[in-house]
């Protein structure tokens, strides 16, 4: 096999792998999409929620989101805890226990409390007929983002271009397959969920659509803000670990200590990226 044939074969294998992942994603978001359509089917003919109640709902989302994020640990507070706890100090400084586990346990408990709070939020907004639709749209977008659909589609586009331009492959069948999957996913070719298409399909009046989008946009904004705040928590924990390295005069921190501190931040950022959707 010459180099060109080998590369083209690899492009084709990679493309098929991505298409398989897209099909799996179709199954994953099938349930929330079905629920979304069920909620949308209830809206035609109903009156939209009043603007004051919508603004109150937006405030409730913001307050709940802000209240559910763990506060940024004070560096000195964490340093004092590590000073006073020989087990943690020696484990971190001696490399006996990866401190990422400690950071992960801390955020696991924080997320559990946050989840309990956020899960009850939809009940609090039960009087807003647009709320279930907004929360489900947010849930679906969370899943699409979490599974990296935008990067997946960008790679598929690049592979199709390579197969077409460099390999001379007839890609029409693959293009049709991609279009068919995206149609079933109800997303555009950039990976964005097309809620407008569903609103139109169910003939929902514009003021209800506007209210649902206001609630959904708030959920998106507050999720982003929460992730940014949790990244600050990660930075704070890393800074504390770096500072406490100097406490133990019997141990000279080596490269393994630096690696442990980096691992702590990586674990917290991973937890951040797993932040629960506001609708579960």
C-alpha positions as CSV (number, residue, x, y, z in Angstrom):
1,X,0.0,0.0,0.0
2,X,1.5,3.4,-1.0
3,X,1.4,6.4,1.3
4,X,-1.6,8.0,-0.4
5,X,-3.7,4.9,-0.2
6,X,-2.8,4.4,3.4
7,X,-3.7,8.0,4.4
8,X,-7.0,7.9,2.5
9,X,-7.9,4.6,4.2
10,X,-7.1,6.2,7.5
11,X,-9.3,9.2,6.6
12,X,-12.2,6.9,5.8
13,X,-11.8,4.9,9.0
14,X,-11.7,8.1,11.1
15,X,-14.8,9.5,9.3
16,X,-16.7,6.3,9.9
17,X,-15.8,6.5,13.6
18,X,-17.1,10.0,13.8
19,X,-20.3,9.1,12.1
20,X,-20.8,6.2,14.6
21,X,-20.3,8.7,17.5
22,X,-22.9,11.0,15.9
23,X,-25.4,8.1,15.7
24,X,-24.7,7.3,19.4
25,X,-25.3,11.0,20.3
26,X,-28.7,10.8,18.5
27,X,-29.7,8.0,20.9
28,X,-28.4,9.9,23.9
29,X,-30.4,13.0,23.3
30,X,-33.5,11.1,22.1
31,X,-35.1,10.9,25.5
32,X,-34.8,14.6,26.4
33,X,-35.8,15.6,22.9
34,X,-38.9,13.5,23.1
35,X,-39.8,15.1,26.5
36,X,-39.2,18.5,25.0
37,X,-41.7,17.8,22.1
38,X,-44.2,16.6,24.7
39,X,-43.9,19.8,26.7
40,X,-44.1,21.9,23.5
41,X,-47.3,20.1,22.5
42,X,-49.0,21.5,25.6
43,X,-48.3,25.2,24.7
44,X,-50.4,26.0,21.6
45,X,-53.5,27.9,22.6
46,X,-52.2,28.9,26.1
47,X,-51.5,32.4,27.3
48,X,-47.9,33.4,27.9
49,X,-46.6,34.0,31.4
50,X,-46.7,37.7,32.4
51,X,-43.4,39.6,32.2
52,X,-43.2,40.2,36.0
53,X,-43.5,36.4,36.7
54,X,-40.8,35.7,34.0
55,X,-38.5,38.3,35.6
56,X,-39.0,36.6,39.0
57,X,-38.2,33.3,37.5
58,X,-35.0,34.6,35.9
59,X,-34.1,36.0,39.4
60,X,-34.8,32.6,41.0
61,X,-32.5,30.8,38.5
62,X,-29.7,33.4,39.1
63,X,-30.1,33.2,42.9
64,X,-30.1,29.4,42.9
65,X,-27.1,29.1,40.6
66,X,-25.1,31.6,42.7
67,X,-26.1,29.9,45.9
68,X,-25.2,26.4,44.7
69,X,-21.6,27.2,43.7
70,X,-19.0,26.6,46.5
71,X,-17.4,29.7,47.8
72,X,-13.7,30.2,46.8
73,X,-11.6,28.8,49.6
74,X,-9.4,31.3,51.4
75,X,-5.8,30.3,50.7
76,X,-4.7,30.9,54.2
77,X,-7.6,28.9,55.5
78,X,-6.6,25.9,53.4
79,X,-3.0,26.4,54.4
80,X,-3.9,26.3,58.1
81,X,-5.9,23.1,57.6
82,X,-2.9,21.5,55.9
83,X,-0.5,22.7,58.6
84,X,-2.6,21.3,61.3
85,X,-3.3,18.0,59.6
86,X,-0.1,16.0,59.5
87,X,-1.7,13.3,57.3
88,X,-2.7,15.7,54.6
89,X,0.6,17.6,54.8
90,X,2.8,14.6,54.7
91,X,0.7,13.0,52.0
92,X,0.9,16.0,49.8
93,X,4.5,16.8,50.4
94,X,5.7,13.2,50.4
95,X,3.8,12.3,47.3
96,X,2.1,9.4,49.1
97,X,-1.4,10.5,48.2
98,X,-2.4,12.4,45.1
99,X,-4.1,15.6,46.4
100,X,-6.3,15.7,43.4
101,X,-8.4,13.1,45.3
102,X,-8.9,15.6,48.2
103,X,-9.9,18.3,45.8
104,X,-12.3,16.0,44.0
105,X,-13.9,14.8,47.3
106,X,-14.5,18.4,48.2
107,X,-16.2,19.3,45.0
108,X,-18.2,16.1,44.9
109,X,-19.9,17.1,48.1
110,X,-20.4,20.6,46.8
111,X,-21.9,19.3,43.5
112,X,-24.2,17.0,45.4
113,X,-25.6,19.9,47.5
114,X,-25.9,22.0,44.3
115,X,-27.7,19.2,42.5
116,X,-30.3,18.9,45.3
117,X,-30.9,22.7,45.1
118,X,-31.1,22.9,41.4
119,X,-33.3,19.8,41.0
120,X,-35.9,21.5,43.1
121,X,-35.8,24.7,41.0
122,X,-38.1,23.6,38.3
123,X,-40.8,22.8,40.9
124,X,-40.4,26.4,42.2
125,X,-41.0,27.7,38.7
126,X,-43.9,25.3,38.0
127,X,-46.3,28.2,37.5
128,X,-44.3,29.3,34.4
129,X,-45.7,27.3,31.5
130,X,-42.5,28.0,29.5
131,X,-40.1,26.7,32.2
132,X,-40.1,22.9,31.3
133,X,-39.3,23.8,27.7
134,X,-36.5,26.1,28.7
135,X,-34.9,23.6,31.0
136,X,-35.1,20.8,28.5
137,X,-33.5,22.9,25.8
138,X,-30.7,23.7,28.2
139,X,-30.4,20.0,29.0
140,X,-30.1,19.0,25.4
141,X,-27.5,21.8,24.7
142,X,-25.5,20.6,27.7
143,X,-25.4,17.1,26.3
144,X,-24.4,18.3,22.8
145,X,-21.6,20.5,24.2
146,X,-20.5,17.7,26.6
147,X,-20.1,15.2,23.8
148,X,-18.2,17.7,21.7
149,X,-20.5,17.8,18.7
150,X,-19.0,21.1,17.4
151,X,-15.5,19.6,17.3
152,X,-16.8,16.4,15.9
153,X,-18.6,18.1,13.0
154,X,-15.5,20.2,12.3
155,X,-13.4,17.1,12.0
156,X,-16.0,15.4,9.8
157,X,-16.0,18.4,7.5
158,X,-12.2,18.3,7.3
159,X,-12.1,14.6,6.6
160,X,-14.7,14.9,3.9
161,X,-12.7,17.6,2.2
162,X,-9.6,15.5,2.3
163,X,-11.4,12.5,0.9
164,X,-12.8,14.6,-1.9
165,X,-9.8,16.7,-2.8
166,X,-6.8,14.5,-2.1
167,X,-8.3,11.0,-2.5
168,X,-10.8,11.5,-5.2
169,X,-13.5,9.7,-3.2
170,X,-17.1,10.1,-4.0
171,X,-18.4,11.6,-0.8
172,X,-22.0,12.2,-1.7
173,X,-23.3,9.2,0.3
174,X,-21.4,10.3,3.4
175,X,-22.7,13.9,3.0
176,X,-26.2,12.5,2.8
177,X,-25.6,10.4,5.9
178,X,-24.4,13.4,7.9
179,X,-27.4,15.4,6.8
180,X,-29.7,12.6,7.8
181,X,-28.2,12.3,11.3
182,X,-28.2,16.0,11.9
183,X,-31.9,16.1,10.8
184,X,-32.7,13.5,13.5
185,X,-30.6,15.3,16.0
186,X,-32.4,18.5,15.1
187,X,-29.1,20.4,15.0
188,X,-27.6,22.6,12.2
189,X,-24.3,21.8,10.5
190,X,-22.4,23.7,13.2
191,X,-23.9,21.6,16.0
192,X,-26.4,24.1,17.4
193,X,-29.8,22.7,18.6
194,X,-32.5,24.1,16.4
195,X,-35.2,25.0,18.9
196,X,-36.8,27.5,16.5
197,X,-37.6,24.7,14.1
198,X,-39.5,22.9,16.9
199,X,-41.3,26.0,18.0
200,X,-42.5,26.5,14.5
201,X,-43.4,22.8,14.1
202,X,-45.7,23.0,17.1
203,X,-47.1,26.4,16.1
204,X,-46.3,28.1,19.4
205,X,-47.1,31.8,19.7
206,X,-44.2,34.3,19.7
207,X,-44.6,35.6,23.2
208,X,-44.3,32.1,24.7
209,X,-41.2,31.5,22.6
210,X,-39.7,34.8,23.8
211,X,-40.3,33.8,27.4
212,X,-38.8,30.3,27.0
213,X,-35.7,31.8,25.3
214,X,-35.2,34.3,28.2
215,X,-35.3,31.5,30.7
216,X,-33.1,29.3,28.6
217,X,-30.5,32.1,28.0
218,X,-30.4,32.7,31.7
219,X,-29.6,29.0,32.3
220,X,-26.8,29.1,29.8
221,X,-25.4,32.3,31.3
222,X,-25.5,31.0,34.9
223,X,-24.0,27.7,33.9
224,X,-21.1,29.5,32.3
225,X,-20.7,31.8,35.3
226,X,-20.7,28.8,37.7
227,X,-18.0,27.0,35.7
228,X,-15.8,30.2,35.8
229,X,-16.3,30.5,39.6
230,X,-15.3,26.8,40.0
231,X,-12.2,27.4,38.0
232,X,-11.3,30.0,40.6
233,X,-11.8,27.4,43.2
234,X,-9.3,25.2,41.3
235,X,-6.8,28.0,41.2
236,X,-7.2,28.7,44.9
237,X,-6.6,25.0,45.8
238,X,-3.5,24.9,43.6
239,X,-2.1,28.0,45.2
240,X,-2.6,26.6,48.6
241,X,-0.8,23.4,47.7
242,X,2.0,25.4,46.3
243,X,2.3,27.5,49.4
244,X,2.2,24.5,51.8
245,X,5.1,22.9,50.1
246,X,7.3,25.3,51.9
247,X,6.0,24.4,55.4
248,X,7.8,21.1,55.7
249,X,11.5,21.8,56.3
250,X,12.4,18.2,56.3
251,X,11.3,17.6,52.8
252,X,12.7,19.3,49.7
253,X,9.9,19.4,47.2
254,X,10.8,17.7,44.0
255,X,9.3,17.3,40.6
256,X,6.7,14.8,41.9
257,X,5.3,17.5,44.2
258,X,4.8,19.9,41.2
259,X,3.1,17.1,39.4
260,X,0.8,16.5,42.3
261,X,-0.2,20.2,42.5
262,X,-0.9,20.2,38.8
263,X,-3.0,17.0,39.2
264,X,-5.1,18.8,41.8
265,X,-6.0,21.6,39.4
266,X,-6.7,19.1,36.6
267,X,-9.1,17.2,38.9
268,X,-11.0,20.3,39.9
269,X,-11.3,21.5,36.4
270,X,-12.6,18.1,35.3
271,X,-15.2,18.4,38.1
272,X,-16.0,21.8,36.8
273,X,-16.6,20.6,33.3
274,X,-19.0,17.9,34.8
275,X,-21.2,20.6,36.3
276,X,-24.7,19.3,36.3
277,X,-27.3,20.7,34.0
278,X,-30.0,22.8,35.6
279,X,-32.4,20.1,34.6
280,X,-31.6,16.4,35.4
